[in-house]
Amino acid sequence: MSLARQLFTLQIVLLLLLVVTSAVLVFLQVRNDNRTDTEHQVTTLATGLAELPEVKRAVAGEDPAAALQPLAESVRKATDTDFIVFMAPDRTRYSHTDPELIGLRFRGNIDRALAGESFTESYEGTLGPSIRAVVPVTDDRGEVTALVSIGVLQKKIGAELSRRLAPVVPVSAGALILAGAGSWAISRRLDRQTLGLGAEEITRLYEHHDAVLRTVREGLLIVSPRGVLILVNDHARRLLALPEGVEGRPVLDLGLPSPVGPLLTSGSPVTDRLCVHGDRVLVLNQERIERHGRHLGTVTTLRDHTELEALAGELDSARGFAEALRSQAHESANRLHTVVTMIELGRPEEAVEFATVELASAQALADRLTEEVQEPALAALLLGKAAQAAEKGVELEITDDTAVAEAGFAPRDLVTLVGNLVDNAIEAALAAPPPRRVTVTARTEGDSLLVRVSDSGAGLDGAALESMFRRGWTTKQPQGARGQGLGLALVRQVIDRYGGDVEVSGDAGAVFTVRLYRGTAPS
């Protein structure tokens, strides 16, 4: 059965048990109260008759029956009791409802009454089962001279009990019907909410759901239409650095920076949106959840593209280096043919001078960078960018005061910072008329690193200075499917990681001045 039907069946069983138990308890209570009331009534009446002076005079007279029978019958009719019997201590009746039984022996217990004690009992006498009270009649000296027994038949007590219990049956039935109808309505609603699934099916679905959420290699978030985070899996919690127990809290209270926070609360569909969050590059997809035309929230998936973007950047650099090498190979072939021809023409001195002048210049730059830049990755990057810029027709000048000591800065962060700034500078110089020039300075000053990159491009619009470090800002034309506008966002990431700062001026060509501080990068 479905979960709703199981709960409905259980509720009906419990309601039946509750109603029947309540009815039985009411029956027992009413029966006990009815018996107690009857015992009190007959005891009080018998005690009152035993104290009457005329009863005591009649008992002491020569014919007690003649005086007590009319009294007993009048009182019996007035009090609606079934019998009133006056008797001698030897059980001889002085009165009875049936006159033919007067003078015969009383059937019942009288020993306690003969001892001077009043009591009640249930006994089956000549009229049938009854509840009776037996009270002694005493004289002025306290001696028992007679007994009086007053009783009510059980059938009359049963009729009174039925009369008292008559309202209980329809009330119990009505309560059962109302409770059953309410349980049925609740079960119908629960059946709709659980889609008619049984408990085992719901358990199995939950287990599968939990397993998928824990094993999927994408971050998953579900946000309600009111901007409350309903669900977040472990991978999304790691990607966004969220603490435990954030479900049920508004997204705005989680402190997620732009663009992730605004996107999660926007409720708008998003496809393959690249976002820089902390030190990660995330790909965000978001879809609206709708059922029967009603908006239920959004489902957002996050994929970590940090490594992929780094590899893509390295691939771009490798492609640039390859193009530069091909160009250099082509130029080297031309120079080699020229040298061979000059030797054949009998001019070896000029051939040697022509062959070594370019080599000496390149070797001098390599020797200087190797000596002054103690970080091999940064030195290799600068040499590669110089060759790449030369191949594109841009003069890349590395200033004489460039000197970088090792340690304190991660090589990958230095490559990200300098590489993106130089690439942007080369692109800006290529977009401007000749002469095209890029100037790079990198030097350590105490516990800080200064990096300055300038170009001979058209400069920067002052209005763009505030937004250029946001993801997606670019001056390039769209090329290919890979996201653009990540370079400066990654630069800002490195700056923030080392607690650094950046200054940008853009009047006559762009000038980026970045300062990083050693020892402030998080572990």
VEXDREN-2710 file (C-alpha; in Angstrom, 1 decimal):
% VEXDREN-2710
k/r/px/py/pz
1/MET/0.0/0.0/0.0
2/SER/1.0/3.6/-0.5
3/LEU/2.2/5.5/2.5
4/ALA/-1.0/7.5/2.7
5/ARG/-3.1/4.3/2.7
6/GLN/-1.0/2.8/5.4
7/LEU/-1.4/5.9/7.6
8/PHE/-5.1/5.9/6.9
9/THR/-5.5/2.3/7.9
10/LEU/-3.4/2.9/11.1
11/GLN/-5.4/5.9/12.0
12/ILE/-8.7/4.1/11.5
13/VAL/-7.5/1.2/13.8
14/LEU/-6.3/3.7/16.4
15/LEU/-9.6/5.6/16.2
16/LEU/-11.7/2.4/16.6
17/LEU/-9.5/1.4/19.6
18/LEU/-9.8/4.9/21.1
19/VAL/-13.6/5.1/20.6
20/VAL/-14.3/1.6/21.8
21/THR/-12.0/2.0/24.8
22/SER/-13.6/5.3/25.7
23/ALA/-17.1/3.8/25.3
24/VAL/-16.2/0.9/27.6
25/LEU/-14.7/3.2/30.2
26/VAL/-17.8/5.4/30.1
27/PHE/-19.9/2.3/30.5
28/LEU/-17.9/1.1/33.5
29/GLN/-18.0/4.5/35.0
30/VAL/-21.7/5.0/34.6
31/ARG/-22.5/1.5/35.8
32/ASN/-20.3/2.1/38.9
33/ASP/-21.9/5.5/39.5
34/ASN/-25.4/4.0/39.1
35/ARG/-24.7/1.2/41.5
36/THR/-23.1/3.6/44.0
37/ASP/-26.2/5.9/43.7
38/THR/-28.5/3.0/44.2
39/GLU/-26.6/1.7/47.3
40/HIS/-26.6/5.2/48.8
41/GLN/-30.3/5.6/48.1
42/VAL/-31.5/2.3/49.7
43/THR/-29.1/2.7/52.6
44/THR/-30.3/6.3/53.3
45/LEU/-33.9/5.2/53.0
46/ALA/-33.5/2.1/55.2
47/THR/-31.7/4.1/57.9
48/GLY/-34.4/6.7/57.9
49/LEU/-37.2/4.1/58.2
50/ALA/-35.3/2.3/61.0
51/GLU/-35.2/5.6/63.0
52/LEU/-38.9/6.4/62.7
53/PRO/-40.8/6.2/66.1
54/GLU/-43.8/4.6/64.5
55/VAL/-41.6/1.8/63.2
56/LYS/-40.1/1.2/66.6
57/ARG/-43.6/1.2/68.2
58/ALA/-45.0/-1.2/65.6
59/VAL/-42.1/-3.6/66.1
60/ALA/-42.8/-3.6/69.9
61/GLY/-46.6/-4.1/69.3
62/GLU/-48.6/-7.3/69.2
63/ASP/-49.1/-7.3/65.3
64/PRO/-46.1/-5.6/63.6
65/ALA/-47.2/-6.8/60.2
66/ALA/-50.5/-4.9/60.3
67/ALA/-48.8/-1.6/61.0
68/LEU/-45.6/-2.0/58.9
69/GLN/-47.1/-3.5/55.6
70/PRO/-49.1/-0.3/54.7
71/LEU/-46.1/1.9/55.7
72/ALA/-43.7/-0.1/53.6
73/GLU/-45.9/-0.1/50.5
74/SER/-46.6/3.6/50.7
75/VAL/-42.9/4.4/51.1
76/ARG/-42.0/1.9/48.3
77/LYS/-44.3/3.5/45.8
78/ALA/-43.2/7.0/46.8
79/THR/-39.4/6.2/46.4
80/ASP/-39.7/3.9/43.4
81/THR/-37.9/1.0/45.1
82/ASP/-38.8/-2.6/44.4
83/PHE/-39.3/-3.9/47.9
84/ILE/-39.2/-2.8/51.5
85/VAL/-39.1/-5.7/54.0
86/PHE/-39.4/-5.4/57.7
87/MET/-38.5/-8.6/59.5
88/ALA/-37.9/-10.0/63.0
89/PRO/-34.4/-11.0/64.1
90/ASP/-35.4/-14.6/63.2
91/ARG/-36.0/-13.6/59.5
92/THR/-39.8/-13.6/59.8
93/ARG/-41.1/-11.0/57.3
94/TYR/-43.5/-8.3/58.6
95/SER/-43.9/-6.8/55.1
96/HIS/-43.3/-7.6/51.4
97/THR/-44.3/-6.5/48.0
98/ASP/-46.1/-9.8/47.6
99/PRO/-48.4/-10.1/50.6
100/GLU/-48.4/-13.9/50.4
101/LEU/-44.8/-13.9/51.5
102/ILE/-45.5/-12.1/54.7
103/GLY/-44.7/-14.3/57.7
104/LEU/-42.2/-16.4/55.7
105/ARG/-38.5/-16.3/56.2
106/PHE/-36.3/-13.6/54.6
107/ARG/-33.8/-14.8/52.1
108/GLY/-30.4/-13.1/52.4
109/ASN/-27.6/-12.2/54.8
110/ILE/-28.5/-10.5/58.1
111/ASP/-25.6/-11.5/60.4
112/ARG/-23.9/-8.1/60.2
113/ALA/-27.2/-6.3/60.7
114/LEU/-27.9/-8.4/63.8
115/ALA/-24.5/-7.3/65.1
116/GLY/-25.7/-3.7/64.8
117/GLU/-24.0/-2.8/61.4
118/SER/-25.7/-1.5/58.3
119/PHE/-24.5/-2.9/54.9
120/THR/-25.4/-3.4/51.3
121/GLU/-25.2/-6.4/49.1
122/SER/-26.1/-7.9/45.7
123/TYR/-28.4/-10.9/46.2
124/GLU/-30.9/-12.9/44.2
125/GLY/-34.1/-13.0/46.3
126/THR/-37.7/-14.0/45.6
127/LEU/-38.1/-11.1/43.1
128/GLY/-34.8/-11.7/41.3
129/PRO/-31.3/-10.3/41.5
130/SER/-31.2/-7.0/43.4
131/ILE/-29.1/-4.5/45.3
132/ARG/-30.3/-4.3/48.8
133/ALA/-29.5/-2.5/52.1
134/VAL/-30.1/-4.2/55.5
135/VAL/-30.3/-1.9/58.5
136/PRO/-31.0/-2.9/62.1
137/VAL/-33.9/-1.4/64.1
138/THR/-32.9/-0.8/67.7
139/ASP/-34.8/0.1/70.9
140/ASP/-33.9/2.7/73.5
141/ARG/-31.4/0.4/75.0
142/GLY/-29.6/-0.2/71.6
143/GLU/-30.8/-3.8/71.3
144/VAL/-31.7/-5.0/67.8
145/THR/-35.5/-5.6/67.8
146/ALA/-36.1/-5.8/64.0
147/LEU/-34.4/-5.4/60.6
148/VAL/-35.4/-3.4/57.6
149/SER/-34.2/-4.3/54.0
150/ILE/-34.8/-2.1/51.0
151/GLY/-33.8/-3.1/47.5
152/VAL/-33.8/-2.3/43.8
153/LEU/-33.9/-5.0/41.2
154/GLN/-31.0/-5.3/38.8
155/LYS/-33.3/-5.1/35.8
156/LYS/-34.4/-1.7/36.9
157/ILE/-30.8/-0.7/37.4
158/GLY/-30.0/-2.0/34.0
159/ALA/-32.8/0.0/32.4
160/GLU/-31.5/3.1/34.2
161/LEU/-28.0/2.3/33.0
162/SER/-29.3/2.0/29.4
163/ARG/-31.1/5.3/29.7
164/ARG/-27.9/7.0/30.8
165/LEU/-25.7/5.4/28.2
166/ALA/-28.1/6.1/25.3
167/PRO/-26.4/9.4/24.3
168/VAL/-23.0/7.7/24.4
169/VAL/-23.6/5.5/21.4
170/PRO/-24.5/8.2/18.8
171/VAL/-21.8/10.5/20.2
172/SER/-19.2/7.8/19.8
173/ALA/-20.4/6.9/16.3
174/GLY/-20.4/10.5/15.3
175/ALA/-16.9/11.0/16.7
176/LEU/-15.7/7.9/14.8
177/ILE/-17.3/9.1/11.5
178/LEU/-15.9/12.7/11.8
179/ALA/-12.5/11.4/12.8
180/GLY/-12.6/8.8/9.9
181/ALA/-13.6/11.6/7.4
182/GLY/-10.7/13.8/8.6
183/SER/-8.3/10.9/8.4
184/TRP/-9.5/10.2/4.9
185/ALA/-9.1/13.8/3.8
186/ILE/-5.6/13.9/5.3
187/SER/-4.6/10.6/3.6
188/ARG/-5.9/12.0/0.2
189/ARG/-3.7/15.1/0.6
190/LEU/-0.7/13.0/1.7
191/ASP/-1.3/10.7/-1.2
192/ARG/-1.1/13.6/-3.6
193/GLN/2.0/15.0/-1.9
194/THR/3.8/11.7/-2.0
195/LEU/2.6/10.8/-5.5
196/GLY/1.0/7.6/-4.3
197/LEU/4.4/6.1/-3.2
198/GLY/4.8/3.5/-0.5
199/ALA/7.2/3.8/2.4
200/GLU/9.7/1.4/0.9
201/GLU/9.6/3.3/-2.4
202/ILE/10.2/6.7/-0.6
203/THR/13.1/5.2/1.4
204/ARG/14.6/3.8/-1.8
205/LEU/14.2/7.1/-3.6
206/TYR/15.8/9.0/-0.7
207/GLU/18.7/6.6/-0.6
208/HIS/19.3/6.9/-4.3
209/HIS/18.8/10.7/-4.1
210/ASP/21.4/11.0/-1.3
211/ALA/23.8/8.7/-3.1
212/VAL/23.6/10.7/-6.3
213/LEU/24.1/14.0/-4.4
214/ARG/27.2/12.7/-2.7
215/THR/28.8/11.1/-5.7
216/VAL/28.0/13.5/-8.5
217/ARG/31.1/15.5/-9.6
218/GLU/29.2/18.7/-10.0
219/GLY/28.0/21.2/-7.4
220/LEU/24.2/21.2/-7.1
221/LEU/22.0/23.9/-5.4
222/ILE/18.3/24.3/-5.3
223/VAL/16.9/27.7/-4.4
224/SER/13.3/28.5/-3.6
225/PRO/11.4/31.4/-5.3
226/ARG/11.9/33.4/-2.2
227/GLY/15.7/33.1/-2.4
228/VAL/16.1/30.5/0.3
229/LEU/18.7/27.7/-0.2
230/ILE/16.8/24.5/0.0
231/LEU/19.5/22.0/-0.9
232/VAL/23.3/22.0/-1.5
233/ASN/25.4/19.0/-2.0
234/ASP/28.9/18.4/-0.7
235/HIS/30.7/19.3/-3.9
236/ALA/28.9/22.7/-4.2
237/ARG/29.7/23.4/-0.5
238/ARG/33.4/22.8/-1.2
239/LEU/33.4/24.9/-4.4
240/LEU/31.6/27.9/-2.7
241/ALA/33.3/27.4/0.7
242/LEU/30.0/27.2/2.5
243/PRO/29.7/26.0/6.1
244/GLU/27.6/23.1/7.3
245/GLY/23.9/23.6/8.0
246/VAL/23.2/26.4/5.4
247/GLU/20.0/24.8/4.1
248/GLY/17.0/26.9/5.0
249/ARG/18.9/30.2/5.0
250/PRO/18.5/33.0/2.5
251/VAL/21.1/33.1/-0.2
252/LEU/21.7/36.8/0.5
253/ASP/22.8/35.9/4.1
254/LEU/25.5/33.5/2.9
255/GLY/27.9/36.3/1.8
256/LEU/28.4/35.0/-1.7
257/PRO/30.2/37.6/-3.8
258/SER/29.3/38.7/-7.3
259/PRO/28.5/37.1/-9.7
260/VAL/27.6/33.9/-8.0
261/GLY/25.3/35.4/-5.3
262/PRO/23.2/37.6/-7.6
263/LEU/22.9/34.8/-10.1
264/LEU/21.5/32.4/-7.5
265/THR/18.9/34.9/-6.4
266/SER/17.9/36.1/-9.9
267/GLY/15.9/33.0/-10.8
268/SER/16.9/33.5/-14.4
269/PRO/18.0/30.7/-16.7
270/VAL/21.8/30.7/-17.2
271/THR/23.8/28.5/-19.6
272/ASP/27.6/27.8/-19.3
273/ARG/28.3/31.1/-17.5
274/LEU/32.0/31.4/-16.4
275/CYS/32.4/32.9/-12.9
276/VAL/35.5/33.6/-10.9
277/HIS/34.8/32.8/-7.3
278/GLY/37.8/33.0/-4.9
279/ASP/40.6/31.1/-6.5
280/ARG/38.3/29.0/-8.7
281/VAL/36.9/29.4/-12.2
282/LEU/33.4/28.0/-12.1
283/VAL/30.9/27.2/-15.0
284/LEU/27.4/27.9/-13.8
285/ASN/24.2/26.5/-15.3
286/GLN/20.8/27.4/-13.9
287/GLU/17.3/26.3/-14.8
288/ARG/13.8/27.2/-13.5
289/ILE/11.7/24.5/-11.8
290/GLU/8.0/24.7/-12.9
291/ARG/5.2/22.2/-12.2
292/HIS/1.7/22.7/-13.4
293/GLY/2.5/26.3/-14.4
294/ARG/3.8/27.1/-10.8
295/HIS/7.3/28.4/-10.2
296/LEU/9.0/26.2/-7.6
297/GLY/12.5/27.7/-7.7
298/THR/15.8/27.1/-9.5
299/VAL/18.3/24.3/-9.9
300/THR/21.9/25.4/-10.3
301/THR/24.9/23.3/-11.2
302/LEU/28.5/24.3/-10.8
303/ARG/31.6/22.7/-12.5
304/ASP/35.1/23.5/-11.5
305/HIS/37.0/24.8/-14.6
306/THR/40.0/26.2/-12.8
307/GLU/42.4/23.5/-14.0
308/LEU/40.8/23.6/-17.5
309/GLU/41.2/27.3/-17.8
310/ALA/44.8/27.1/-16.6
311/LEU/45.5/24.4/-19.2
312/ALA/43.7/26.4/-21.9
313/GLY/45.9/29.4/-21.0
314/GLU/49.0/27.3/-21.1
315/LEU/47.9/25.9/-24.5
316/ASP/47.4/29.4/-25.8
317/SER/50.9/30.3/-24.6
318/ALA/52.3/27.1/-26.1
319/ARG/50.6/27.9/-29.4
320/GLY/52.1/31.3/-29.3
321/PHE/55.5/29.9/-28.6
322/ALA/55.2/27.4/-31.4
323/GLU/54.2/30.2/-33.8
324/ALA/57.2/32.2/-32.6
325/LEU/59.5/29.2/-33.1
326/ARG/58.2/28.6/-36.6
327/SER/58.8/32.2/-37.4
328/GLN/62.3/32.1/-35.9
329/ALA/63.0/28.9/-37.8
330/HIS/61.9/30.7/-41.0
331/GLU/64.0/33.7/-40.2
332/SER/66.9/31.5/-39.2
333/ALA/66.7/29.6/-42.6
334/ASN/66.8/33.0/-44.4
335/ARG/69.8/34.1/-42.3
336/LEU/71.6/30.8/-42.9
337/HIS/71.1/31.1/-46.7
338/THR/72.4/34.6/-46.5
339/VAL/75.5/33.5/-44.5
340/VAL/76.2/30.7/-46.9
341/THR/75.9/33.0/-49.9
342/MET/78.2/35.6/-48.3
343/ILE/80.8/32.9/-47.7
344/GLU/80.5/31.7/-51.2
345/LEU/81.1/35.3/-52.3
346/GLY/84.3/35.4/-50.4
347/ARG/83.2/37.7/-47.6
348/PRO/83.5/35.5/-44.5
349/GLU/84.1/38.4/-42.0
350/GLU/80.8/40.0/-42.9
351/ALA/79.1/36.6/-42.8
352/VAL/80.3/36.0/-39.2
353/GLU/79.2/39.5/-38.1
354/PHE/75.8/39.0/-39.7
355/ALA/75.3/35.6/-38.1
356/THR/76.2/36.6/-34.6
357/VAL/74.7/40.0/-34.1
358/GLU/71.1/38.7/-33.5
359/LEU/72.3/35.7/-31.5
360/ALA/74.3/37.9/-29.2
361/SER/71.3/40.2/-28.6
362/ALA/69.0/37.2/-27.7
363/GLN/71.8/35.6/-25.6
364/ALA/72.4/38.8/-23.7
365/LEU/68.7/39.0/-22.8
366/ALA/68.7/35.4/-21.7
367/ASP/71.8/35.8/-19.6
368/ARG/70.5/38.9/-17.9
369/LEU/67.1/37.3/-17.0
370/THR/68.7/34.1/-15.8
371/GLU/71.0/36.1/-13.5
372/GLU/68.5/38.7/-12.3
373/VAL/65.3/36.7/-12.2
374/GLN/65.8/33.8/-9.7
375/GLU/62.4/32.3/-10.4
376/PRO/62.9/30.0/-13.4
377/ALA/59.3/30.0/-14.4
378/LEU/59.1/33.8/-14.5
379/ALA/62.4/34.1/-16.4
380/ALA/61.2/31.5/-19.0
381/LEU/57.9/33.3/-19.3
382/LEU/59.5/36.7/-20.0
383/LEU/61.9/35.1/-22.6
384/GLY/59.0/33.4/-24.3
385/LYS/56.8/36.5/-24.3
386/ALA/59.7/38.5/-25.8
387/ALA/60.0/36.0/-28.7
388/GLN/56.2/35.9/-29.1
389/ALA/56.0/39.7/-29.2
390/ALA/58.9/40.0/-31.7
391/GLU/57.2/37.5/-34.0
392/LYS/54.0/39.7/-33.9
393/GLY/56.0/42.8/-34.6
394/VAL/55.8/44.2/-31.1
395/GLU/59.0/45.3/-29.3
396/LEU/58.9/43.9/-25.7
397/GLU/61.4/45.7/-23.5
398/ILE/62.4/44.3/-20.1
399/THR/63.8/47.2/-18.1
400/ASP/67.3/47.1/-16.7
401/ASP/66.0/47.3/-13.1
402/THR/64.2/44.0/-13.4
403/ALA/65.4/41.7/-10.5
404/VAL/63.2/39.2/-8.8
405/ALA/64.4/37.2/-5.8
406/GLU/63.1/33.7/-5.3
407/ALA/60.7/32.3/-2.6
408/GLY/57.6/33.9/-1.1
409/PHE/55.5/33.8/-4.3
410/ALA/54.1/30.7/-6.0
411/PRO/55.5/30.3/-9.5
412/ARG/52.1/29.6/-10.9
413/ASP/50.7/32.9/-9.4
414/LEU/53.6/34.8/-11.0
415/VAL/53.0/33.3/-14.4
416/THR/49.3/34.0/-14.1
417/LEU/49.9/37.6/-13.1
418/VAL/52.7/38.6/-15.5
419/GLY/51.4/36.4/-18.4
420/ASN/47.9/37.9/-18.5
421/LEU/49.2/41.5/-18.1
422/VAL/51.8/41.0/-20.9
423/ASP/49.3/39.3/-23.2
424/ASN/46.8/42.1/-22.8
425/ALA/49.6/44.7/-23.4
426/ILE/50.7/42.9/-26.6
427/GLU/47.1/42.8/-27.9
428/ALA/46.6/46.5/-27.0
429/ALA/49.9/47.4/-28.8
430/LEU/48.9/45.4/-31.9
431/ALA/45.6/47.3/-32.1
432/ALA/47.5/50.7/-32.2
433/PRO/49.6/52.2/-35.0
434/PRO/53.4/51.8/-35.0
435/PRO/55.7/52.0/-33.2
436/ARG/54.3/49.1/-31.1
437/ARG/56.0/48.6/-27.8
438/VAL/55.5/46.9/-24.4
439/THR/57.6/47.6/-21.4
440/VAL/57.8/45.2/-18.5
441/THR/59.4/45.8/-15.0
442/ALA/59.5/43.2/-12.2
443/ARG/61.5/43.6/-9.1
444/THR/61.4/42.7/-5.4
445/GLU/61.4/45.5/-2.9
446/GLY/61.9/44.2/0.6
447/ASP/58.9/41.9/1.3
448/SER/57.0/43.0/-1.8
449/LEU/57.1/42.4/-5.5
450/LEU/56.5/45.2/-8.0
451/VAL/55.2/44.4/-11.5
452/ARG/54.6/47.2/-14.0
453/VAL/53.5/46.6/-17.5
454/SER/52.8/49.4/-20.0
455/ASP/52.0/49.4/-23.7
456/SER/51.8/51.8/-26.6
457/GLY/48.1/51.2/-27.3
458/ALA/45.2/53.6/-27.3
459/GLY/44.9/53.6/-23.5
460/LEU/41.9/52.9/-21.4
461/ASP/38.6/54.6/-20.9
462/GLY/38.4/56.1/-17.4
463/ALA/34.9/54.7/-17.0
464/ALA/36.2/51.1/-17.5
465/LEU/38.7/51.2/-14.7
466/GLU/36.2/50.1/-12.1
467/SER/34.8/47.1/-14.1
468/MET/37.9/45.8/-16.0
469/PHE/38.8/43.3/-13.2
470/ARG/35.3/41.7/-13.3
471/ARG/34.8/38.5/-15.1
472/GLY/33.7/39.0/-18.8
473/TRP/35.2/42.5/-19.3
474/THR/37.2/42.5/-22.6
475/THR/38.2/44.7/-25.4
476/LYS/38.7/41.8/-27.8
477/GLN/36.3/40.5/-30.5
478/PRO/34.6/37.2/-29.6
479/GLN/36.8/34.3/-30.8
480/GLY/35.8/30.6/-30.4
481/ALA/33.7/29.0/-27.8
482/ARG/36.0/29.5/-24.8
483/GLY/35.0/32.3/-22.4
484/GLN/36.8/35.6/-22.6
485/GLY/37.4/38.3/-20.1
486/LEU/39.0/36.0/-17.5
487/GLY/42.6/37.4/-17.7
488/LEU/42.2/40.4/-15.5
489/ALA/39.7/38.6/-13.2
490/LEU/42.5/36.0/-12.6
491/VAL/45.0/38.9/-12.1
492/ARG/42.7/40.3/-9.4
493/GLN/42.4/36.9/-7.8
494/VAL/46.2/36.7/-7.4
495/ILE/46.4/40.3/-6.1
496/ASP/43.7/39.5/-3.5
497/ARG/45.5/36.3/-2.5
498/TYR/48.6/38.2/-1.6
499/GLY/46.9/41.2/0.0
500/GLY/48.3/43.3/-2.8
501/ASP/47.1/46.4/-4.7
502/VAL/47.0/47.6/-8.3
503/GLU/47.1/51.0/-9.9
504/VAL/45.9/51.6/-13.5
505/SER/46.5/54.7/-15.7
506/GLY/45.4/54.9/-19.3
507/ASP/46.0/58.3/-20.8
508/ALA/48.8/57.5/-23.3
509/GLY/48.7/53.7/-23.4
510/ALA/47.7/51.5/-20.4
511/VAL/50.0/51.2/-17.4
512/PHE/49.3/48.5/-14.8
513/THR/51.3/48.7/-11.6
514/VAL/50.8/45.7/-9.2
515/ARG/52.4/45.1/-5.8
516/LEU/52.2/41.8/-4.0
517/TYR/53.3/41.2/-0.4
518/ARG/55.3/38.2/0.5
519/GLY/54.0/35.9/3.3
520/THR/50.3/36.9/3.0
521/ALA/49.1/34.1/0.7
522/PRO/46.8/31.7/2.4
523/SER/48.1/28.2/2.9
END
